[in-house]
Amino acid sequence: MLKSLLFIVICHLSIISSQANALDSLTFGVEITDYSPYYYLDDALRYQGAAREIFDLFSDNIKQVPHYSAMPVPRLFSEFSKGNIDLKFPDNPLWSASLSTKAKVFYSKPVFQVNETLLVLKQSGEEIPKQEILQVGTILGFSVPGIASSVANQEFETVQTQEIEQLIHMLMSDRVQGVYFNESVAVALAKKMYPNKVLSQHSQYPPFQYAYHLSSINHPELIDAFNAFLLSHSEQVTEIRQRYGLK
């Protein structure tokens, strides 16, 4: 049964690979945001991280040379909506409201499972009371599904910035009392920037669990190819995730 399934996957990949070869190039639209170890730009502004390794492996599998076009989140949504990008990462159906198009978006199986949550500066005593959280820092262009109801109910004001480093600085200087972000990324970065400070989940705002997907508007066949790749190369993809300490 397993051999038959693998044979079907290999045949499916071969067919889709021939379709993908018709493209002049394979462009991944990605974020300039430092989301290490998921993805980040190095000093030479080259896209790096676990996502890059997975997409490089996939591109090699379908015999394409990948091109990574990094841009701010609002522009990434705009270029994606205009059809100027073959594949977008990260993406999630919950973010569709940010698109300026009614076109159908095709999403892959999850690339990474993630936790987003409202993080506060850990105190020596009790945590900051919920009612004293007046401002929460978020990244410009990012959706905030885990605190959407709190924002709608005006429990606090959101303050948007371009970079996560700015969020951390604002929290440490009490310009905001909380930040909403990917938990593992924010905690690791805060430890690097402020070794004597610790971020923690606020008990009144449980983490929101969801996934990062690869998406496309113009090339559903590439999404099919990527899904088949995740199955046929599951061991290699798992090894990459584990090496970066990711799910």
PEHU-V610723 format. One record per backbone hydrogen bond with DSSP energy under -0.5 kcal/mol. CO is the residue of the C=O (numbers start at 0). NH is the residue of the N-H. Records with the same first field share a line. If there is no record, write none. Layout:
CO = NH  NH
//
This chain:
0 = 4
1 = 5
2 = 6
3 = 7
4 = 8
5 = 9
6 = 10
7 = 11
8 = 12
9 = 13
10 = 14
11 = 15
12 = 16
13 = 17
14 = 18
15 = 19
16 = 20
18 = 21
19 = 22
24 = 26
25 = 27  66
26 = 28  85  86
27 = 29  68
28 = 88
29 = 70
32 = 34
34 = 37  38
36 = 49
37 = 50
38 = 34
39 = 47
41 = 44
45 = 41
47 = 39
48 = 52
49 = 53
50 = 54
51 = 55
52 = 56
53 = 57
54 = 58
55 = 59
56 = 60
57 = 61
58 = 63
59 = 62
63 = 65
64 = 25
66 = 27  68
67 = 69
68 = 29
70 = 31
71 = 75
72 = 76
73 = 77
74 = 78
75 = 79
76 = 80
77 = 81
78 = 83
79 = 82
86 = 28
87 = 214
90 = 212
91 = 94
92 = 95
94 = 97
95 = 98
105 = 215
111 = 211
113 = 209
114 = 182
115 = 207
116 = 118  180
117 = 201
118 = 178
119 = 199
128 = 131
129 = 132
131 = 133
133 = 156
134 = 176  177
135 = 158
136 = 179
137 = 160
138 = 141
143 = 146
144 = 147
146 = 150
147 = 151
148 = 152
149 = 154
150 = 153
156 = 135
157 = 159
158 = 137
160 = 139
162 = 166
163 = 167
164 = 168
165 = 169
166 = 170
167 = 171
168 = 172
169 = 174  175
170 = 173
177 = 136
178 = 118  180
180 = 116
181 = 185
182 = 186
183 = 187
184 = 188
185 = 189
186 = 190
187 = 191
188 = 192
189 = 193
193 = 196
197 = 121
199 = 119
201 = 204
204 = 117
206 = 208
207 = 115  209
209 = 113
211 = 110  111
212 = 90
213 = 107
214 = 87
215 = 105
218 = 221  222
219 = 223
220 = 224
221 = 225
222 = 226
223 = 227
224 = 228
225 = 229
226 = 230
227 = 231
228 = 232
230 = 233
232 = 236
233 = 237
234 = 238
235 = 239
236 = 240
237 = 241
238 = 242
239 = 243
240 = 245
241 = 244
//
